[in-house]
Amino acid sequence: MKCAIVTTSRADYGLLKSPMTAIREHAGLTLQTIVSGTHLAPSHGRTISEIENDGFKPDWLVDLIIDSPSKVSRAYSMGLGLIGFATAF
């Protein structure tokens, strides 16, 4: 059975790391990791490196951060997220 975990920031990754490890170590489960949000943003430290340093290989990257304060940019980011997550799932 495949279990997908979505992480979008250091805040949720800290909570998800233990379940991710348990899924990865369970003989009957396959971990799929979807990384998005600030993990992929250079302006937020590109924290995907923390995930990789912990031995997790991201299966999907959903890049949706548009570094602009405009409302149009936020709507565009939502569209990118919908496309990216639809593809990942």
C-alpha positions in Angstrom: 0.0 0.0 0.0 1.2 3.5 -0.9 1.0 6.3 1.6 1.6 9.9 0.4 2.8 12.5 2.8 2.6 16.2 1.8 4.9 18.6 3.5 5.0 22.3 2.7 7.1 23.9 5.5 9.5 23.2 8.3 6.6 23.6 10.7 4.7 20.6 9.4 7.8 18.6 8.5 8.8 18.5 12.2 5.5 16.9 12.9 5.5 14.5 9.9 9.1 13.2 10.2 8.2 10.5 12.7 5.2 9.2 10.8 7.3 9.3 7.6 10.0 7.2 9.2 7.4 4.7 10.5 5.8 4.4 7.0 9.2 4.0 5.4 10.2 1.2 7.8 6.9 -0.7 7.6 7.2 -3.7 5.4 3.7 -3.4 3.9 3.8 0.3 3.1 5.5 2.4 0.5 6.2 6.1 1.4 5.6 8.7 -1.3 6.8 12.2 -0.3 5.3 15.3 -1.9 7.3 18.4 -1.2 5.9 21.9 -1.8 5.5 25.4 -0.4 8.4 27.1 1.4 10.5 24.0 1.2 11.2 25.0 -2.4 11.5 28.7 -1.9 15.0 30.2 -1.8 13.6 33.2 0.1 12.6 30.8 2.9 15.8 28.9 3.1 15.0 26.1 0.5 14.5 23.6 3.4 14.0 20.6 1.1 17.7 20.0 2.0 16.6 19.1 5.5 14.2 16.4 4.1 16.9 15.0 1.9 19.5 15.1 4.7 17.1 13.0 6.8 17.3 10.3 4.1 13.9 11.0 2.4 13.7 11.2 -1.3 11.0 13.5 -2.6 8.9 11.7 -5.1 7.1 14.9 -6.3 8.0 18.6 -6.1 5.0 21.0 -6.4 6.5 24.4 -6.8 3.8 27.0 -6.3 5.5 30.0 -4.7 5.3 33.2 -6.7 7.4 35.8 -4.8 5.1 38.8 -5.2 2.6 40.4 -2.9 -0.1 40.9 -5.6 -3.5 39.2 -5.6 -2.9 38.0 -9.1 0.3 36.2 -8.0 -1.6 34.5 -5.1 -4.3 33.3 -7.6 -1.6 32.1 -10.0 0.1 30.2 -7.1 -3.2 28.5 -6.3 -3.5 27.4 -9.9 0.0 26.0 -9.9 -0.7 24.1 -6.7 -3.9 22.6 -8.2 -2.1 21.5 -11.3 0.9 20.2 -9.4 -1.0 18.3 -6.7 -3.4 16.8 -9.4 -0.3 15.5 -11.2 1.3 14.1 -8.0 -1.8 12.3 -6.9 
